[in-house]
């Protein structure tokens, strides 16, 4: 039997409903009210969790990039100033934590450095998420493994050897681990999605495997579910034309509703692969066969 992963009161395995993560990421643009609206969108659509991103700019912004200017909603400011503008404070995450509890939806954040991991861990999130960019960050993976929480790791821009190493580290503490097939292009062209990696990862690692999509549209996500994805993660936004690098590869509210509905319909129709004559067919068989 394949391994499973339990997050909150949800058990993620092949025969159970797909665990759907609405990635807010940085699409809140540093606005807590916008974050609340995006949480509301995820709740209304029937998602299981929302996810944010957390970085310590002092650790994550390269020295040669800090003073470079860029045009932002806050004016023409340095890249370092921009990075601080889009990071929520402890007080704001307290608001997010309480708001998600009130709305009945789980939340977590992908951490891009050790300080951010310690910060997010203080909220006792139900799972940790490894961003594709962090798959080779061994000090961070070591901390995640020692924490004991379930771990979901994306695998974009990674080789199988790199995934092998990451899995070995993440499972070293006895953690439940799941992988997400992913291509780290925003938005991702259809011919680079490579959905057949989903069964490849499942056979290689014997862990729950899902899909983190960055394409425009919903069809590849639905196909990923038909191929056995147990987790689906998609970026969400109120409007793809909003400012921000992830907005164009995100799903708007109406699309998210359709995506979740489609996933649940696929689950209902996928079956178990065992041929049978259904009760609804018997009167028709009696009528048409003689």
QUIZI-V952713 format. One record per helix or strand. SS is the DSSP state (2 for helix, 1 for strand). FROM is the first residue (numbers start at 1). TO is the last residue. If there is no record, write none. Layout:
BEGIN
ss = <SS/SS>
from = <FROM/FROM>
to = <TO/TO>
END
This chain:
BEGIN
ss = <1/1/1/2/1/2/2/1/1/2/2/1/2/1/2/2/1/2/1/2/2/1/2/1/2/1/2/2>
from = <5/10/19/32/49/57/63/69/75/79/90/106/114/127/132/138/150/160/177/190/197/208/219/231/247/251/253/279>
to = <7/12/25/45/54/60/65/72/78/85/103/111/121/130/134/147/154/170/182/192/205/213/226/236/249/251/270/288>
END
